[in-house]
Structure formats: structure tokens, C-alpha cells
Amino acid sequence: MKVNKSAKKTFVLDTNVILHDSTCINQFKEHDIVIPITVIEELDHFKRGSQVINLNAREFARTLDNLTGSAALFNGGVPMGKGRGKVSIALSRGLSDEIKEIFKEDNPDHRILSIALDIKKKKGTDSVILISKDVNLRMKAKAVGVQAEDYSTDKIINVEELYSGKDTIENFGHDLIEKLYKPPFEIPIKTTLKKSKTEVVPNKYLVLRNSSHSVLAAIDLKNEMLRKVDKNSVYGIKPRNAEQTFAIDALTNLNIPLVTITGKAGTGKTLLALASALNIKKNYRQIFIARPVVPLSNKDIGYLPGDVDSKLAPYMQPLWDNLKVIQDQYSETEKQHQQITQMVKDQKLVIEPLSYIRGRSLQRIFFIVDEAQNLTPHEVKTIITRVGEGAKIVFTGDIYQIDHPYLDSQSNGLTYLIEHFKGQDVYAHVNLLKGERSELAELASNLL
């Protein structure tokens, strides 16, 4: 969405834009906003529930209600404030003849498109733009001569250049590598990375090499020292590559309250996060693991048989599977195996849908948000702003594996978080590259 100051435009909003961001009408500066009555009807179907989209629907309804003191909302529009455009609601009288000729079905999308086309004809200009996060509706709009754009309030993020959290430096000084292997296991950055092209960022991880010698290191949170990173196991889980070693270091570092772990399927994102949480559990009063409920098909969980728990069980099962992998390393008589069982029983370790977070207090909690690529930037912000003292929050996900219908690798909340928190001393990120689930799983991930 590009807002051009030089020419006043009229933006027609689709329902999914409002469900994505309830404050969207505040983002269009001096330009006018038109909300088709069909959008209001669709929002009515989303007003009940505890998901973020339900909250957004209700919040937008309240915002709109504050503007309805005059019939002008349906006749010319209501001014949004000084230096800003008007917002209005456009009534629908069914599909226009032109839309009927092309699209036979009478559905909400076609009614919204019909209104946008009608407004364009009345204004007689190309300054009418349909804003939708539905790529199919955008294509249909362009087919009938209506400009259409995706909704975004931020700069376009190039995911190919997204911060990876790690660099490799070749021909690093042999003597400096040797120093990192001796107490105090750290060396000043000023004398080590001066000639390197690597960007100095707090909590960034480095593979330092010189011929046959190498060492894993990290920049400290003050950007002053390089510290050696040891290959440590967590609750019986041993890292199998440098990236997993870095991930464990970030996950178990009590001075880093925010961590993101990305990577394709089988790289160990969730397993490492859960094992690390168990390894340092004494520092937290609870381990809370959650994931957004995003159906893989067009059937919502409401169509599935059973109560709420049975409906949600399939979405939470992958988290229980990871916990089982960790627990099964030990026999049923061993302390570590019994501890996990007892933690679940005492609700010291809780696995629930992300929607259940609302109203919770996140004090001294190790909070893992799995499948975070299916969250919007607004949802990620909402979650992080709930974090209290002594808590640690971890977001894991694959930015290329999006199940949310209106998000992609650029616009999802996980990508947004990585881009905006890079360089903060409270934050660390690791991108896992190699699949370690099995040779077959790695081949499938790469070839299919």
C-alpha cells in the first residue's frame, strides 16, 4: 500500500484488512476511506470469539460507532480530523451489470468489487484503489480496471536479506582463536573485528576459522567483547551443528529475554526451545508453550466434532510430540522422565492454544510461541507487550511455511519482529539451516 501525498485518493477497504489491523483507518493520512456495507455485514460474523480477528472486529465496530453521530457517514463521509480525509460507508444495491457479466456468483467479494468499480465510475478517475489482503480479489479488481493493493503500513522487507543472527569469518587470527580457548574465554572486539566486514550487532553469533582451527563465538550484549560459545546439551538434547549450538546458547542465556528461532521443518526449532526451557526451569515459575490455531483447510474447528479440547488437540499434538521425544530419552524410573510428568500434572508446564493467553500474567514465565509465522505484526506486538519481569519469550517458526490466508513471508509477524529487533541488546536470533530430523526428512524438505 503506497500512500501518495501529491494526489488525493479514495481507498476502498476489504474485510480482511480490518481483521488484520483494527486501526487501519488511521493509516491513510489525507486520503478518503470507503467501507462497503458488505464489509460491515461480514464483520458481524467475526464479533464473537477470543481470537485476535474477533477482537479486531469488535474494536473496529466501536471505532466506527464513535463516528456515526451523523448521517454523513452514509452521505459524503465524516472527517477523520485535521489534515486527514473522510471515512464513509457505501451501500450496496447488488452486483453491477458489468460485474455480473464477468463473475456469475453473487458473493461478498464481488459486492465489494462492484462498489469499488461504481465509485471509480462516479469519480471518473483512477484514484480509487481497493485495499485487500486477498490476492485473488486483487487480481479480479485489476481485471475490471480497478487499482488494487495489499495492505501494509511498513517498508517492504527483503526476506532474502533478513538478519540471520550468524556470520562466518574466514582467515581469523590464529592467535586470537587460541585466546578464546583460554580463560576468561573472551577477547575485545576492537582488536579483533576491526578489519572484518561483519556487522557488529549485540548477541550476534560467529563461526571464526583459520585453516584447520575454528571456534564458535558471540558478540556480547554491549558490543564490547567476543565470548566463546560452548557446545552444551540441554535436558539430554545435544546440538548437532553450529546453528543449534548458537540456538541453545541464546535460549539458555538469562540476559536475553527475547529470542527468535527460524528454520525449515526438521531443524529442531521447537525441540531445542522446549529442551532449553526444561534445562533452566528453576529460574521460572512456569513453562508455557502455545501456537496459533490456523486451519490448513477452509474448515474452521467449529465444524469438527467434539468439545473444545478435542477440537484443539490436533493443533497442539506436535508440541506434545516434541515433549515426548525429550522425555523418552529417559526411562520411566529416571528422575528427568518423572519430572516432566509431574510438571504437566502440576501445570508447571502448559501447552495451550495461543488464544488462551488473553488475561494471563507473564511474570517469570518461559514462554514459547510456536509457528509464529502465522501471527500478524499486531499480534506479535500484543504478545510481547504482555511480558513482565523475569520472563523470557521465544518465537519459533518457518517464514516460508505460512498457513494464514492473508500473510506471506514478508508481512508475517515473525519476519516483522526479526527486522525490527535486530541490534537490541535484549534480543538474539538464530536461523537454523540443516534439518536433523532424519536424512529422509531433509531430502524431502530440499527436493519437494
C-alpha positions in Angstrom: 0.0 0.0 0.0 1.7 3.2 -1.2 0.1 6.5 0.0 1.0 9.3 -2.4 0.7 12.8 -0.9 0.6 14.6 -4.2 -2.9 13.3 -5.3 -5.8 12.7 -3.1 -7.1 9.1 -3.4 -10.1 7.1 -2.3 -9.3 3.7 -0.7 -12.0 1.0 -0.5 -11.3 -1.4 2.3 -11.8 -5.2 2.2 -12.9 -7.1 5.4 -9.6 -8.9 5.8 -7.8 -5.5 6.1 -9.8 -4.6 9.2 -9.4 -8.1 10.7 -5.7 -7.8 10.2 -5.5 -4.3 11.7 -8.4 -2.7 13.6 -6.6 0.7 13.4 -6.3 0.6 9.6 -8.4 3.7 9.0 -5.8 5.8 10.8 -3.1 4.9 8.2 -4.4 6.7 5.1 -3.4 10.3 6.0 -5.3 12.9 4.0 -7.0 10.3 1.7 -10.6 9.3 1.9 -11.7 5.8 3.0 -14.8 3.9 1.9 -16.1 0.9 3.7 -18.6 -1.2 1.7 -21.7 -2.1 3.7 -20.9 -5.7 2.8 -17.7 -5.4 4.9 -19.9 -4.3 7.9 -22.1 -7.4 7.4 -19.0 -9.7 7.2 -17.5 -8.2 10.4 -20.7 -9.0 12.2 -19.9 -12.7 11.7 -16.5 -12.2 13.5 -17.6 -10.2 16.5 -17.9 -13.3 18.8 -14.8 -15.2 19.9 -11.4 -14.8 21.6 -9.2 -14.9 18.5 -7.4 -11.7 17.6 -9.5 -11.3 14.5 -12.6 -11.3 16.7 -11.1 -8.7 18.9 -10.2 -6.6 15.9 -13.8 -6.9 14.6 -15.2 -5.6 17.9 -12.6 -2.8 18.2 -13.3 -1.6 14.7 -17.0 -1.6 15.3 -16.5 0.6 18.4 -14.3 3.0 16.4 -16.9 3.3 13.7 -19.6 3.8 16.2 -17.8 6.8 17.5 -18.1 8.3 14.0 -21.8 7.7 13.5 -23.2 10.7 15.2 -24.3 12.0 11.8 -26.0 10.5 8.8 -23.0 12.0 6.9 -21.2 8.6 7.3 -23.6 7.3 4.6 -23.7 10.5 2.6 -20.4 12.1 1.7 -18.4 10.9 4.7 -17.3 12.1 8.2 -14.0 14.0 8.6 -11.3 11.9 10.5 -9.6 15.0 11.8 -7.3 17.9 10.9 -5.2 17.1 7.8 -7.0 13.8 7.3 -9.6 12.6 4.8 -13.1 11.4 5.3 -14.5 7.9 6.1 -17.8 6.8 4.7 -19.9 3.7 4.3 -21.1 2.7 0.8 -24.4 1.0 0.5 -24.7 -2.0 -1.9 -27.6 -2.4 -4.4 -26.4 -5.8 -5.6 -23.9 -6.6 -8.4 -23.5 -4.1 -11.2 -24.2 -5.4 -14.7 -20.5 -5.3 -15.6 -19.6 -7.5 -12.6 -22.5 -9.9 -13.4 -21.2 -10.4 -16.9 -17.7 -11.5 -15.7 -18.5 -13.1 -12.3 -21.7 -15.1 -12.2 -21.7 -15.7 -8.4 -23.1 -13.1 -6.1 -20.8 -13.2 -3.0 -19.3 -10.6 -0.6 -16.1 -10.3 -2.6 -17.9 -9.5 -5.8 -20.2 -7.0 -4.0 -17.1 -5.2 -2.6 -15.6 -5.1 -6.1 -18.9 -3.8 -7.5 -18.9 -0.9 -5.1 -15.2 -0.1 -5.9 -16.0 -0.1 -9.6 -19.1 2.0 -9.1 -17.1 4.6 -7.1 -14.4 4.7 -9.8 -17.0 5.4 -12.5 -18.7 8.2 -10.4 -15.4 9.9 -9.7 -14.2 9.4 -13.3 -10.6 9.0 -12.2 -8.0 6.3 -11.5 -7.6 7.5 -7.9 -9.9 4.8 -6.5 -7.9 1.9 -5.0 -9.2 -1.3 -3.5 -7.1 -2.4 -0.5 -7.3 -6.2 0.2 -5.0 -8.9 1.6 -6.8 -11.4 -0.6 -4.6 -11.8 -3.7 -7.4 -13.3 -5.7 -9.7 -10.3 -5.1 -6.8 -8.0 -6.1 -6.5 -9.9 -9.4 -10.2 -9.7 -10.0 -10.1 -5.9 -9.4 -7.3 -5.4 -11.8 -9.3 -7.5 -14.4 -12.2 -5.0 -14.3 -9.9 -1.9 -14.3 -9.8 -1.1 -10.6 -6.5 -0.5 -9.0 -5.8 -2.9 -6.1 -3.0 -3.1 -3.5 -2.1 -5.2 -0.5 -2.3 -3.6 2.9 1.0 -2.8 4.6 2.0 0.0 7.0 5.7 -0.8 6.9 8.5 -0.9 4.4 8.9 -4.0 2.2 11.2 -6.5 3.9 13.5 -8.4 1.6 13.4 -11.9 3.3 16.5 -13.0 1.3 18.5 -10.3 3.2 16.7 -10.9 6.5 19.0 -10.9 9.6 20.3 -14.5 10.1 21.9 -13.9 13.5 25.1 -15.5 12.4 28.2 -14.8 10.3 31.3 -16.8 9.3 34.7 -15.2 9.3 37.5 -16.9 7.4 41.2 -16.3 8.0 40.6 -15.1 11.5 43.8 -14.7 13.5 45.2 -18.0 14.8 46.4 -16.4 18.0 43.0 -14.9 18.6 41.3 -18.2 18.2 43.8 -19.7 20.7 43.0 -16.9 23.2 39.3 -17.7 23.1 40.1 -21.3 24.2 41.8 -19.9 27.4 40.3 -18.1 30.4 38.5 -15.7 30.5 37.3 -17.1 27.2 36.7 -13.7 25.7 38.6 -11.1 23.7 38.0 -7.4 23.0 36.1 -6.6 19.8 38.1 -3.5 19.0 41.2 -5.5 18.2 39.5 -8.5 16.6 36.7 -7.4 14.2 38.2 -4.1 13.1 39.3 -5.4 9.7 36.3 -7.7 9.3 33.3 -6.8 7.1 30.9 -8.4 9.5 28.3 -6.1 11.1 28.8 -5.8 14.8 25.4 -6.5 16.4 24.7 -7.4 20.1 24.2 -11.1 20.6 25.3 -12.0 17.1 26.9 -15.4 16.6 30.1 -16.0 14.7 32.0 -19.0 13.3 35.7 -18.0 13.3 38.0 -20.0 11.1 41.7 -20.1 10.3 42.9 -23.1 8.3 42.1 -26.2 10.4 41.4 -24.2 13.6 37.9 -22.8 14.4 35.9 -21.6 17.3 32.2 -20.6 17.9 31.8 -17.2 19.4 29.2 -14.5 20.1 29.3 -10.7 20.4 28.3 -9.7 23.9 25.2 -7.6 24.6 27.3 -4.5 25.0 29.2 -4.9 21.7 32.5 -4.8 23.6 33.7 -8.4 23.8 33.8 -11.6 21.8 33.0 -14.6 24.0 33.5 -18.3 23.3 30.3 -20.3 22.8 30.4 -23.9 24.2 28.6 -26.9 22.8 26.2 -27.7 25.6 23.4 -30.2 25.8 20.0 -29.3 27.3 17.9 -31.9 29.1 19.6 -34.7 27.1 19.3 -32.9 23.7 22.8 -32.4 22.1 23.3 -29.8 19.4 24.3 -31.4 16.0 25.6 -28.3 14.2 26.9 -24.8 14.9 23.5 -23.1 14.5 21.9 -25.5 17.0 24.7 -24.7 19.4 24.1 -21.0 19.0 20.3 -21.5 19.5 20.9 -23.3 22.8 23.2 -20.5 23.9 20.6 -17.9 23.2 17.7 -19.9 24.7 19.6 -20.6 28.0 21.1 -17.1 28.4 19.2 -15.4 31.2 20.3 -12.0 30.0 18.5 -12.3 26.7 14.7 -12.1 27.3 13.6 -12.2 23.7 14.8 -14.9 21.2 13.6 -15.9 17.7 14.5 -19.2 16.1 13.7 -19.7 12.4 14.3 -22.7 10.1 12.6 -25.2 7.8 10.9 -28.3 9.1 13.1 -30.7 11.0 15.8 -28.2 12.0 14.9 -28.6 15.7 13.3 -25.2 16.4 10.6 -26.3 18.8 12.6 -29.2 20.3 15.6 -27.0 21.2 13.3 -24.3 22.7 11.4 -26.8 24.9 14.6 -28.7 26.0 16.3 -25.4 26.9 13.2 -24.3 28.9 13.3 -27.5 30.9 17.1 -27.2 31.4 16.7 -23.8 33.1 13.2 -24.3 34.6 14.4 -23.4 38.1 14.6 -19.8 37.0 10.9 -19.6 36.0 7.7 -20.4 37.8 6.1 -21.9 34.7 6.9 -23.0 31.1 4.1 -22.0 28.7 4.0 -23.3 25.1 1.5 -22.0 22.7 0.7 -21.8 19.0 -1.9 -20.0 16.9 -4.8 -22.1 15.7 -4.8 -21.8 11.9 -6.7 -24.5 10.0 -4.9 -26.0 7.0 -8.2 -26.3 5.1 -11.2 -24.0 4.7 -12.9 -25.8 7.6 -12.8 -24.0 10.9 -12.6 -26.0 14.1 -16.2 -25.2 14.7 -17.1 -27.8 12.0 -15.2 -30.6 13.8 -17.0 -33.0 16.2 -16.4 -32.9 19.9 -15.8 -30.4 22.7 -13.2 -27.6 22.6 -10.3 -29.7 23.9 -10.9 -32.5 21.3 -11.1 -29.9 18.5 -7.9 -28.2 19.6 -5.9 -31.4 20.3 -4.7 -31.9 16.6 -3.2 -28.4 16.6 -1.4 -28.9 19.9 -0.2 -32.5 19.2 3.1 -31.5 17.5 4.1 -29.8 20.8 3.3 -32.8 22.8 5.3 -34.9 20.3 8.4 -32.8 20.9 7.9 -33.1 24.7 7.6 -36.9 24.3 10.9 -37.0 22.3 12.7 -35.3 25.2 11.0 -37.4 27.9 11.6 -40.7 26.1 15.4 -40.2 26.3 15.0 -41.4 29.9 13.4 -44.5 31.3 10.2 -44.2 33.3 12.1 -44.7 36.5 14.6 -41.9 35.9 14.2 -38.5 37.6 14.1 -36.5 34.4 11.2 -38.6 33.0 9.2 -38.3 36.2 9.9 -34.5 36.5 8.2 -33.8 33.1 5.2 -35.9 34.1 4.9 -34.1 37.4 5.4 -30.6 35.8 2.5 -31.3 33.4 0.3 -32.6 36.2 1.1 -29.5 38.4 0.6 -27.2 35.4 4.2 -26.0 35.7 4.5 -26.9 32.0 1.4 -25.9 30.0 0.7 -26.5 26.3 -2.3 -24.5 25.1 -3.6 -22.5 22.0 -2.3 -19.0 21.8 -5.8 -17.6 22.2 -5.8 -18.7 25.8 -3.0 -16.2 26.6 -5.5 -13.4 27.0 -5.7 -12.2 30.6 -2.7 -14.2 31.7 0.2 -12.7 33.7 3.6 -13.4 32.2 5.8 -12.9 35.2 8.8 -15.2 35.5 7.5 -17.4 32.6 9.5 -19.1 29.9 7.0 -18.6 27.1 7.5 -20.4 23.8 5.3 -19.2 20.8 5.5 -21.9 18.1 4.5 -21.4 14.5 4.9 -17.7 15.0 5.0 -17.1 11.2 1.2 -17.4 11.3 0.9 -14.3 13.5 0.3 -10.8 12.3 2.8 -8.0 13.4 0.0 -6.6 15.6 -0.4 -10.0 17.3 3.3 -10.3 17.9 3.3 -6.8 19.5 0.4 -7.7 21.7 2.1 -10.8 23.0 5.5 -9.1 23.7 3.9 -6.2 25.5 2.4 -8.7 28.0 5.8 -9.9 29.1 6.6 -9.0 32.7 9.8 -9.0 34.8 11.8 -12.2 34.9 10.1 -13.7 31.8 11.7 -15.0 28.6 9.8 -15.2 25.4 10.8 -17.3 22.4 9.2 -17.2 18.9 9.9 -20.1 16.6 8.7 -20.7 13.0 9.4 -21.0 9.3 8.7 -17.8 7.4 8.3 -19.7 4.2 5.6 -22.1 5.6 2.6 -19.8 6.1 -0.8 -21.3 6.7 -2.6 -17.9 7.4 -4.6 -16.9 4.3 -3.6 -13.2 4.5 0.1 -13.4 5.4 3.2 -14.1 3.4 7.0 -14.4 4.1 7.3 -10.6 4.1 4.2 -9.5 6.1 4.0 -12.1 8.9 4.8 -11.1 12.5 7.9 -13.3 12.8 9.7 -11.6 9.9 8.5 -8.2 11.2 9.9 -9.0 14.7 13.3 -10.1 13.3 13.6 -7.0 11.1 12.7 -4.5 13.9 14.5 -6.0 16.9 17.9 -6.6 15.2 20.6 -4.7 17.2 18.7 -4.6 20.5 20.8 -5.9 23.4 17.8 -7.8 24.8 17.3 -9.8 21.7 19.0 -12.7 19.9 18.1 -14.5 16.6 19.3 -17.8 15.1 18.3 -19.2 11.7 18.7 -23.0 11.7 19.9 -24.2 8.3 20.3 -28.0 8.4 17.5 -30.5 9.0 18.4 -33.0 11.7 15.1 -35.0 12.0 16.3 -37.7 9.5 18.1 -38.0 6.2 14.8 -38.7 4.5 13.1 -35.6 6.1 16.0 -33.4 5.0 15.8 -34.7 1.4 12.0 -34.2 1.3 12.4 -30.6 2.6 15.0 -29.8 0.0 13.6 -31.7 -3.0 9.9 -31.5 -2.7 
